């Protein structure tokens, strides 16, 4: 055979082989090994957790326990009990507000006591969720000292410690060593790359959908057995084919509207970190938690045209991820567009964002145990406003399964 032809054939075969490898690598879907829930998700039944386990391959659930030094998640106890009844591993997390070592120890004591009272079993992980403005204002050395104090104190209650934070904060705002940590980062396409394979867990989406559960959920891939250790799983997934298909669907579903969008009551979002400008057609309502300037364009260099304050809200129709910030566009009363920053790209959120799910409204499905007060609190409304949205009064009885307009 001609040497040149042989060389060309070898190169062609090599190229085909490499293409085969690339196709197979990139088709690998990020797994939904763990889900985290809080009061934002409302009451979650055992049946919902069983569905997550059997149809989606979820192994573990991490529930919000507490926040700061006073807040106790009202659904922690029911979530813990129902996850255990579904036969899955259970863990907890505390949303950190501490800025000093003394505050970190005090919050750990509060979280530990609250977790015990809620029924979190000994040996479970009780992670510190570090992404607050308080932590953002501290140096890396101070955050490291505070986190170490919290984790050391939490172990006195029999729980295992870990840190949850965003990919943009890990080893920038605080140290997260390899073989530790639960890191959040939401790539446009998670398939084909495990972004944080050296850490215990990678949270790769905040918008995962489950068949019999309402709304979007935070899901993570587990890279070690840390979040499933020292506990006994009673039941395994029963439908492996469904698990495989659901994971593929979840990865393909990472489209424009699946960028981390809502500042849930449990935590501020880690907004997608990317260098390119991306524009998404998305409708929703934004509740700022700090005073924000409105600009004539999506950038801090544009002219200031208005101001929004905490307690107010703005209905927007487009999201722009550009450079250091995530912006929302809305139509002002004068007919011109205004642009307000939703948060830092890859970091802190400036408020609570609720994305429209149906038409021009956002709906909430009433669950057992809900009240006008709990639903209003979850959505940043007063009870009176919530009731009026639905043509009712706060004295009207609401029932599980009923859909309410929350904006």
C-alpha positions in Angstrom: 0.0 0.0 0.0 1.2 3.5 -0.8 2.7 5.0 2.4 0.9 8.3 1.9 -2.4 6.4 1.5 -1.6 4.3 4.6 -0.8 7.5 6.6 -4.1 9.1 5.5 -6.0 6.0 6.4 -4.4 5.9 9.9 -5.3 9.5 10.4 -8.8 9.0 9.2 -9.4 6.0 11.5 -7.8 8.0 14.4 -10.1 10.9 13.8 -13.2 8.6 13.7 -12.0 7.0 17.0 -11.5 10.4 18.6 -15.0 11.5 17.4 -16.4 8.4 18.9 -14.7 9.2 22.2 -16.0 12.8 22.2 -19.5 11.7 21.4 -19.5 9.2 24.2 -17.9 11.6 26.7 -20.2 14.5 26.0 -23.3 12.3 26.1 -22.6 11.6 29.8 -25.4 13.3 31.8 -25.0 15.0 35.1 -26.8 12.9 37.7 -29.6 13.9 40.1 -28.1 12.2 43.1 -29.2 14.7 45.7 -32.0 17.2 46.0 -32.1 20.1 48.6 -35.4 21.5 49.8 -36.6 24.2 52.2 -39.8 26.0 53.2 -39.8 27.5 49.7 -40.8 24.1 48.4 -43.7 23.9 50.9 -44.9 20.6 52.3 -43.2 17.6 50.6 -45.0 14.2 51.0 -43.4 10.8 51.3 -44.9 9.9 47.9 -43.0 12.8 46.3 -39.7 11.6 47.7 -40.5 8.0 46.6 -41.1 9.3 43.1 -37.7 11.1 43.1 -36.0 8.0 44.2 -37.7 5.5 41.9 -38.0 7.5 38.7 -35.1 9.9 38.9 -32.4 8.1 40.9 -32.3 10.5 43.8 -30.2 9.0 46.7 -30.1 11.8 49.2 -32.1 14.9 50.3 -30.6 17.8 52.2 -33.1 19.9 54.0 -32.9 23.4 55.3 -32.7 23.4 59.1 -32.1 27.0 60.1 -30.8 30.5 59.2 -28.8 33.0 61.2 -29.5 32.8 65.0 -33.3 32.7 65.1 -34.9 31.3 62.0 -36.1 27.7 62.1 -37.4 26.2 58.8 -41.0 25.2 59.6 -40.9 22.2 57.2 -37.6 20.7 58.5 -39.2 18.1 60.7 -41.8 16.9 58.1 -39.1 16.8 55.4 -36.8 14.7 57.5 -39.5 12.3 58.5 -40.8 11.9 55.0 -37.4 11.5 53.4 -36.6 8.7 55.9 -39.9 7.1 55.2 -39.0 7.0 51.5 -35.8 5.2 52.4 -33.3 7.9 51.3 -30.3 9.4 53.0 -31.1 12.6 54.9 -28.9 15.6 55.6 -29.4 19.2 56.6 -27.9 22.7 56.0 -27.8 26.0 57.9 -27.9 29.3 56.0 -25.0 31.2 57.6 -25.3 34.9 58.6 -22.2 35.0 60.8 -19.5 37.6 60.4 -17.4 36.8 63.4 -16.1 33.6 65.1 -18.3 34.1 68.1 -21.4 34.5 65.8 -20.3 31.3 63.9 -20.2 29.3 67.1 -23.5 30.7 68.3 -25.2 29.9 65.0 -23.7 26.4 65.0 -25.2 25.8 68.5 -28.5 27.1 67.3 -28.4 25.0 64.1 -27.4 21.9 66.1 -30.2 22.3 68.7 -32.7 23.0 65.9 -31.6 19.9 63.9 -31.9 17.7 67.0 -35.4 18.9 67.6 -36.4 18.4 64.0 -35.2 14.8 64.1 -32.0 15.0 61.9 -30.2 11.7 62.8 -26.8 11.6 64.3 -24.1 11.0 61.6 -25.9 13.1 59.0 -24.2 16.1 57.3 -25.2 19.5 58.6 -23.5 21.8 56.1 -23.0 25.6 56.5 -24.4 27.4 53.5 -22.0 30.4 53.1 -23.1 32.9 50.5 -24.6 35.8 52.4 -23.8 39.5 52.2 -22.2 39.2 55.7 -19.7 36.7 54.3 -19.2 38.8 51.1 -18.1 41.7 53.3 -15.4 39.6 55.0 -11.8 38.7 53.9 -11.0 35.2 52.9 -9.0 34.7 56.1 -12.0 35.8 58.2 -14.4 33.6 56.4 -12.0 30.6 56.7 -11.8 31.2 60.5 -15.6 31.6 60.9 -16.3 28.5 58.8 -13.8 26.4 60.7 -15.4 27.5 64.0 -18.9 26.6 62.8 -17.9 23.2 61.5 -15.9 22.4 64.7 -18.8 23.3 66.9 -21.5 21.5 64.8 -19.6 18.2 65.3 -20.2 18.4 69.0 -23.9 17.6 68.2 -22.8 14.4 66.4 -23.2 15.8 62.9 -20.6 15.8 60.1 -19.6 19.2 58.7 -19.2 20.6 55.2 -19.3 23.9 53.3 -21.8 24.8 50.6 -21.0 27.8 48.4 -20.8 29.0 44.8 -18.1 28.1 42.3 -17.2 31.8 42.1 -16.7 32.0 45.9 -14.9 28.7 46.4 -11.2 29.4 47.1 -11.8 33.1 46.4 -14.1 34.2 49.2 -13.2 31.2 51.3 -11.1 28.1 51.2 -12.8 24.8 50.0 -10.2 22.1 49.9 -10.3 19.1 47.6 -12.3 16.1 49.0 -14.5 18.5 50.9 -17.3 20.9 49.9 -20.6 21.1 48.0 -20.2 23.6 45.2 -22.9 25.2 43.1 -22.3 26.2 39.4 -24.8 26.1 36.6 -23.3 25.6 33.2 -25.4 26.0 30.0 -24.8 22.3 29.3 -23.7 20.2 32.3 -23.4 17.0 30.3 -19.9 15.8 29.5 -18.0 17.5 32.3 -18.0 17.1 36.0 -17.1 20.6 37.1 -16.2 19.8 40.7 -15.2 16.2 40.7 -12.7 16.7 43.5 -15.4 18.0 45.9 -18.1 16.0 47.7 -20.9 17.3 45.5 -21.6 19.6 42.5 -25.0 21.3 42.4 -25.5 21.8 38.7 -29.1 23.0 38.3 -31.8 24.8 40.3 -34.6 24.1 38.0 -35.0 20.3 37.9 -38.6 19.1 37.5 -40.0 16.0 39.2 -43.1 14.3 38.0 -45.4 14.7 41.0 -43.8 17.7 42.6 -44.5 21.4 41.9 -41.8 23.8 40.9 -38.1 23.6 40.3 -35.6 22.0 42.6 -31.9 22.3 43.3 -30.1 19.0 42.2 -26.6 17.8 42.8 -24.2 15.1 41.6 -22.4 13.3 44.4 -18.7 12.6 43.8 -18.1 10.8 47.1 -20.2 8.9 49.6 -19.9 11.7 52.1 -23.6 12.7 51.9 -24.7 9.0 52.0 -22.4 7.7 54.7 -23.2 6.4 58.2 -26.8 6.0 57.3 -28.8 3.1 55.9 -30.7 3.3 52.6 -33.7 1.0 52.8 -34.9 1.2 49.2 -33.2 1.4 45.8 -34.6 2.9 42.6 -37.1 0.5 41.0 -37.1 1.8 37.5 -33.5 2.1 36.1 -34.7 2.8 32.6 -36.8 5.8 33.8 -33.8 7.1 35.9 -31.5 7.0 32.9 -34.1 8.8 30.7 -35.0 11.4 33.3 -31.3 12.3 33.8 -30.9 12.8 30.0 -34.0 15.0 29.9 -32.8 17.1 32.8 -29.5 17.8 31.1 -31.1 18.6 27.8 -33.5 20.9 29.6 -30.7 23.3 30.6 -32.0 25.9 28.3 -32.2 29.7 28.5 -35.0 29.8 31.1 -33.1 27.3 33.3 -30.4 29.8 34.4 -30.5 30.1 38.2 -33.5 32.4 38.5 -35.1 32.5 41.9 -33.8 33.7 45.2 -35.5 31.1 47.3 -36.3 31.8 50.9 -33.6 29.4 51.8 -30.7 31.0 49.9 -29.5 33.6 47.4 -28.8 32.1 44.0 -25.5 31.6 42.3 -26.2 33.2 39.0 -24.6 31.7 36.0 -21.0 32.8 35.5 -20.0 33.4 31.9 -17.9 35.9 30.0 -20.3 36.2 27.0 -23.4 38.4 27.0 -26.6 36.2 26.9 -30.2 37.5 26.5 -33.2 35.4 27.5 -36.9 36.0 27.0 -38.1 35.4 30.5 -41.1 37.0 32.4 -41.2 37.3 36.1 -41.3 39.6 39.1 -38.3 40.8 41.2 -38.4 41.9 44.8 -35.2 43.8 45.6 -33.7 43.4 49.1 -31.5 46.5 48.8 -31.7 49.9 47.1 -31.0 49.5 43.4 -30.5 52.0 40.6 -32.4 51.5 37.3 -30.2 52.1 34.2 -31.1 53.0 30.6 -29.2 50.0 29.4 -27.8 46.7 30.8 -24.6 48.0 32.4 -23.4 50.3 35.2 -22.0 52.8 32.6 -25.6 53.6 31.4 -27.5 56.6 32.7 -29.4 56.2 36.0 -33.2 56.7 35.3 -34.9 55.5 38.5 -34.5 53.8 41.8 -36.1 50.7 43.4 -36.2 50.1 47.1 -36.7 47.1 49.4 -40.4 46.3 49.7 -41.1 47.3 46.1 -41.3 45.0 43.1 -40.8 45.2 39.3 -42.3 43.0 36.6 -39.7 42.2 33.9 -39.8 40.5 30.5 -36.1 39.8 29.7 -32.9 38.7 31.5 -29.5 39.7 30.3 -26.3 38.1 31.6 -23.5 40.5 30.9 -20.0 40.7 32.3 -20.2 41.1 36.1 -24.0 41.3 36.5 -27.3 39.7 35.7 -29.9 42.3 34.5 -33.7 42.4 34.1 -35.4 44.5 31.5 -38.8 46.0 32.2 -41.1 48.5 30.5 -41.3 51.8 32.4 -44.4 54.0 32.6 -42.9 56.4 30.1 -42.8 53.6 27.4 -39.0 53.2 27.6 -37.1 50.2 28.9 -35.4 50.2 32.3 -32.7 47.8 33.4 -32.2 46.7 37.0 -29.4 44.4 38.3 -30.7 41.1 39.7 -27.4 40.2 41.2 -23.7 39.6 40.6 -22.9 37.2 37.8 -21.7 34.0 39.6 -22.4 35.4 43.1 -24.8 37.3 45.3 -28.4 38.0 44.4 -29.9 41.5 45.1 -33.4 40.1 45.9 -36.0 37.5 45.2 -37.0 36.6 41.7 -40.1 34.6 40.8 -40.3 33.4 37.2 -43.6 33.2 35.5 -44.7 29.6 35.0 -47.9 29.9 33.1 -48.9 32.8 30.8 -48.3 36.2 32.4 -48.8 34.9 35.9 -47.0 32.8 38.4 -49.1 30.2 40.1 -48.7 28.2 43.3 -50.5 24.9 44.1 -51.7 24.8 47.6 -50.4 21.9 49.6 -51.5 20.3 52.9 -50.5 22.5 55.8 -50.4 25.7 53.7 -52.2 28.9 54.8 -52.7 32.4 53.4 -49.8 33.5 55.7 -47.3 30.8 54.7 -48.0 31.2 50.9 -47.8 35.0 51.2 -44.5 34.9 53.1 -43.0 32.5 50.6 -43.8 34.9 47.7 -43.0 38.2 49.3 -46.6 39.3 49.5 -49.0 40.4 52.3 -51.9 38.1 52.9 -54.3 40.8 51.7 -52.5 41.3 48.4 -52.3 37.5 47.8 -56.0 37.1 48.5 -56.9 40.0 46.3 -54.9 38.5 43.4 -57.3 35.6 43.5 -60.5 37.5 44.1 -60.8 36.3 47.7 -60.3 37.5 51.2 -57.9 36.1 53.9 -60.9 34.5 55.5 -61.7 32.4 52.5 -60.8 28.7 53.0 -58.2 27.3 50.6 -57.7 23.6 49.8 -54.8 21.3 48.8 -54.5 21.1 45.0 -56.0 24.6 44.5 -54.0 27.0 42.3 -53.4 30.5 43.4 -52.0 33.5 41.4 -49.0 34.9 43.4 -48.5 37.8 40.9 
